[in-house]
Amino acid sequence: MRTDAELWDELASTWDVRDDVIAYADRAHASLLEHVGSLLGGQGPRALDFGAGSGLLTERLAPHCAAIVAVDTSPRMLEVLGGKGLAGVQTLCVDLSAGAAPTEAALREPFDLVVASSVLAFVDDYPATLRVLSALLAPGGRLVQWDWELGEGASPTDTGFHPRALREAYRAAGLVVDYVGTAFEMEMNGARYPVVMGVARRP
Ligand SMILES: C[S@@+](CC[C@H](N)C(=O)[O-])C[C@H]1O[C@@H](n2cnc3c(N)ncnc32)[C@H](O)[C@@H]1O
């Protein structure tokens, strides 16, 4: 059976030509500017893009950041990202979702901003991953997440989060909730799908 990383590897070469994923990245970027725009001024934050994929959000973020470490478990996705030659962006193929403290040199200095666009609903252990990402933040640093928004009637197998689940998970990871709400909607096959955005801060 293929691993999750192998399944994402297969999507890597065509990821950047999909109108839906481009629109998602544009809207996530716009909502980021709206909610943490003040963090993106000056010399810009040191940022971690968790589940960066082919770098659709990374490339939008790079002009606002002093440096970005783009983390993913799919080597092919990171190859596409690396091929873009973005200034100040370093790629790192590592799985931070098992909950162990990372030892990689690129992750030693704390981050002012961690973004996770359409990835945290896919990790095996969301609370453990949040704890790892939270520990990588500098005091006052922000974690920003986007995922499909689930309603009250969602089944446990649906991919995404109810807004309440984000608030509870942030608090359990020792983070302060700055914002949780619907950031935008995606139209697909005649239906509209809301995307929930969470912004949390390390005290
Ligand atoms: C839906 S794509 C989103 C990619 C990118 N953030 C974007 O907005 O275009 C999900 C990405 O998460 C990555 N991913 C899945 N599990 C991961 C994990 N445990 N750690 C890091 N990346 C992971 C996949 O390899 C894939 O590139």
The ligand as an SDF file (V2000), in Angstrom:
LIG
                    3D

 27 29  0  0  0  0  0  0  0  0999 V2000
   -3.6530   19.9010    0.3120 C   0  0  0  0  0  0  0  0  0  0  0  0
   -1.9130   19.9790    0.2000 S   0  0  0  0  0  0  0  0  0  0  0  0
   -1.6420   21.6960    0.6330 C   0  0  0  0  0  0  0  0  0  0  0  0
   -0.3190   22.1990    0.1510 C   0  0  0  0  0  0  0  0  0  0  0  0
   -0.0930   23.6820    0.3820 C   0  0  0  0  0  0  0  0  0  0  0  0
   -0.1720   24.0550    1.7710 N   0  0  0  0  0  0  0  0  0  0  0  0
   -1.0580   24.5000   -0.4270 C   0  0  0  0  0  0  0  0  0  0  0  0
   -1.8380   25.2580    0.1550 O   0  0  0  0  0  0  0  0  0  0  0  0
   -1.0240   24.3970   -1.6680 O   0  0  0  0  0  0  0  0  0  0  0  0
   -1.4140   19.1060    1.6700 C   0  0  0  0  0  0  0  0  0  0  0  0
    0.0960   19.0150    1.8450 C   0  0  0  0  0  0  0  0  0  0  0  0
    0.3520   18.5700    3.1760 O   0  0  0  0  0  0  0  0  0  0  0  0
    1.4430   17.6740    3.1360 C   0  0  0  0  0  0  0  0  0  0  0  0
    1.4370   16.8330    4.3470 N   0  0  0  0  0  0  0  0  0  0  0  0
    0.5830   15.8280    4.6600 C   0  0  0  0  0  0  0  0  0  0  0  0
    0.9110   15.3220    5.8580 N   0  0  0  0  0  0  0  0  0  0  0  0
    1.9920   16.0320    6.3170 C   0  0  0  0  0  0  0  0  0  0  0  0
    2.7940   15.9910    7.4960 C   0  0  0  0  0  0  0  0  0  0  0  0
    2.5620   15.1160    8.4610 N   0  0  0  0  0  0  0  0  0  0  0  0
    3.8080   16.8680    7.6150 N   0  0  0  0  0  0  0  0  0  0  0  0
    4.0640   17.7650    6.6250 C   0  0  0  0  0  0  0  0  0  0  0  0
    3.3460   17.8540    5.4780 N   0  0  0  0  0  0  0  0  0  0  0  0
    2.3250   16.9900    5.3380 C   0  0  0  0  0  0  0  0  0  0  0  0
    1.2410   16.9050    1.8480 C   0  0  0  0  0  0  0  0  0  0  0  0
    2.4270   16.2680    1.4300 O   0  0  0  0  0  0  0  0  0  0  0  0
    0.7740   18.0150    0.9110 C   0  0  0  0  0  0  0  0  0  0  0  0
    1.8650   18.6310    0.2600 O   0  0  0  0  0  0  0  0  0  0  0  0
  1  2  1  0
  2  3  1  0
  2 10  1  0
  3  4  1  0
  4  5  1  0
  5  6  1  0
  5  7  1  0
  7  8  2  0
  7  9  1  0
 10 11  1  0
 11 12  1  0
 11 26  1  0
 12 13  1  0
 13 14  1  0
 13 24  1  0
 14 15  1  0
 14 23  1  0
 15 16  2  0
 16 17  1  0
 17 18  1  0
 17 23  2  0
 18 19  1  0
 18 20  2  0
 20 21  1  0
 21 22  2  0
 22 23  1  0
 24 25  1  0
 24 26  1  0
 26 27  1  0
M  CHG  2   2   1   9  -1
M  END
$$$$
